[in-house]
Amino acid sequence: MPIDKSFVYQPPLEPLAIIFEDDDFVAIHKPAGLLSVPGRLVEHHDSAYFRVLELYPNAKITHRLDMATSGILLFAKHRDAEVAASKMFQARTIKKNYIALVQGKISHKGSVEVPLLTDWENRPRQMVHFELGKPAQTLFECIDYDVKNNISRVLLTPITGRSHQLRVHMQYIGHPIIRDKLYHPEPFNTDLTRMALHASYLSFMQPFSKQLIEMVSTPEF
């Protein structure tokens, strides 16, 4: 599937929505259509990180969401917090869940464990590659099923954090995410105007205060 060369970046102009904040971390609701970090081109400079820096000049990004994905995005307010967050992500002690709408009926829960590799000729696409790919695992569970539109609402839990992991894994098992322009064979056959993937939950043990931090964000779809 060729990448759309006519893409024009038009980030949403809504004000920054802070979900959580303490002395060390700040979490925002990243709207769909906004880059997590600035792109290389000047016209791609506007991003969640750029907007956070306007309020917190020493902020550091701890992870990323795809431009088309909405939901909880966590930033460190200082270098020590950035290092602590990096260690938590490496140890997989930060828990993340996503809500997605996918094509077709999923009547069970399960796990997708197939390795992923960058499709260099079609970047930013990723692909399943059993010989060269990096290990990747996603847990999925059906929450609801829309019979009329043949769409399942699913809870997705990434165990690993590969690029486009949830999107490729759902496509791999025959249930691509609704409105996913890269991996859904008919992405525009829907009333939605955005990809139906939302980072809905994030939790971790605050490394300095030792308190459990939990954040919840409800998707708009």
Residue pairs with C-beta under 8 A, 6 or more apart in sequence:
1 122
1 125
1 182
2 122
3 122
3 123
3 124
3 125
3 182
4 181
9 35
9 39
9 43
9 44
9 46
10 33
11 33
11 34
11 35
11 46
11 47
12 31
12 32
12 33
12 34
14 31
16 28
16 51
16 52
16 55
17 28
17 29
18 26
18 27
18 28
19 27
19 28
19 29
19 72
19 215
19 217
20 26
20 27
20 213
20 215
21 27
22 206
22 209
22 213
23 77
23 208
24 76
24 77
24 78
24 80
24 81
24 84
24 206
24 207
24 208
25 74
25 75
25 76
25 77
25 81
25 85
25 206
25 213
26 52
26 56
26 59
26 74
26 75
26 77
27 72
27 73
27 74
27 75
27 202
27 215
28 48
28 52
28 72
28 73
28 75
29 70
29 71
29 72
29 73
29 217
30 36
30 48
30 65
30 69
30 70
30 71
30 72
30 73
30 199
31 70
32 67
32 68
32 69
32 70
32 194
32 195
33 67
33 68
33 194
34 46
34 47
34 48
34 67
35 44
35 46
35 47
35 48
35 67
36 47
36 48
36 49
36 61
36 64
36 65
36 66
36 67
36 73
37 47
37 48
37 49
37 61
37 64
38 44
38 45
38 46
38 47
38 49
38 50
39 45
39 47
48 61
48 73
49 59
49 61
49 75
52 59
52 61
52 75
53 59
56 75
56 77
58 77
58 78
58 79
59 75
59 76
59 77
60 75
60 76
60 77
60 78
60 79
60 81
60 82
61 73
61 75
61 76
62 74
62 75
62 76
62 82
62 85
62 86
62 89
63 73
63 74
63 85
63 89
63 161
64 73
65 71
65 73
65 199
66 164
66 167
66 195
66 197
68 179
68 180
68 181
68 194
68 195
68 197
69 98
69 195
69 197
69 198
69 199
70 194
70 197
70 198
70 199
70 219
70 220
71 98
71 198
71 199
71 200
71 217
71 219
72 96
72 199
72 200
72 201
72 202
72 215
72 217
73 199
74 85
74 94
74 202
76 82
76 84
76 85
81 207
81 208
84 207
84 208
85 94
85 207
87 207
88 94
88 204
88 205
88 207
89 161
92 159
93 204
93 205
94 202
94 203
94 204
95 157
95 201
95 202
95 203
95 204
96 157
96 158
96 199
96 201
96 202
97 155
97 156
97 157
97 199
97 200
97 201
97 202
98 155
98 156
98 157
98 158
98 166
98 197
98 198
98 199
98 200
99 143
99 153
99 154
99 155
99 156
99 197
99 198
99 200
99 219
100 153
100 154
100 156
100 166
100 170
100 177
100 178
100 196
100 197
100 198
101 151
101 152
101 153
101 154
101 177
101 178
101 192
101 196
101 221
102 151
102 152
102 154
102 170
102 175
102 176
102 177
102 178
102 196
103 150
103 151
103 152
103 175
103 176
103 177
103 178
103 184
104 150
104 151
104 152
104 174
104 175
105 145
105 150
105 152
106 140
106 142
106 145
106 152
106 154
106 175
107 142
107 145
108 142
109 139
109 140
109 141
109 142
110 139
110 140
111 137
111 138
111 139
111 140
112 136
112 137
112 138
112 140
112 169
112 170
112 172
112 173
113 135
113 136
113 137
114 128
114 130
114 133
114 136
114 169
114 172
115 128
115 129
115 130
115 132
115 133
115 134
115 135
115 136
116 126
116 127
116 128
116 129
116 133
116 134
116 136
116 162
116 163
116 164
116 165
116 168
117 126
117 127
117 128
117 129
117 132
117 133
117 134
118 124
118 125
118 126
118 127
118 163
119 125
119 126
119 127
124 163
124 164
124 182
125 164
125 182
125 183
126 162
126 163
126 164
126 165
126 167
126 168
127 133
127 168
128 168
128 172
134 160
134 162
135 160
136 160
136 162
136 165
136 169
137 158
137 159
137 160
138 156
138 157
138 158
138 159
138 165
138 166
138 169
138 170
139 156
139 157
139 158
139 159
140 154
140 155
140 156
140 157
140 169
140 170
141 154
141 155
142 152
142 153
142 154
143 152
143 153
143 154
143 155
144 152
144 153
145 151
145 152
145 153
146 152
146 153
149 190
151 178
152 175
154 170
154 175
156 166
156 170
158 165
158 166
164 182
164 183
166 177
166 197
167 176
167 177
167 180
167 182
167 183
167 197
168 183
170 176
170 177
170 183
171 177
171 180
171 183
171 184
176 183
176 184
176 185
177 183
177 184
177 195
177 196
177 197
178 184
178 187
178 190
178 192
178 195
178 196
179 187
179 188
179 190
179 192
179 193
179 194
179 195
179 196
180 187
180 195
180 197
181 187
181 195
192 221
194 221
196 219
196 221
198 217
198 219
198 220
198 221
199 217
200 216
200 217
200 218
200 219
201 214
201 215
201 216
201 217
202 214
202 215
203 212
203 213
203 214
203 215
204 212
204 213
205 211
205 212
205 213
206 212
206 213
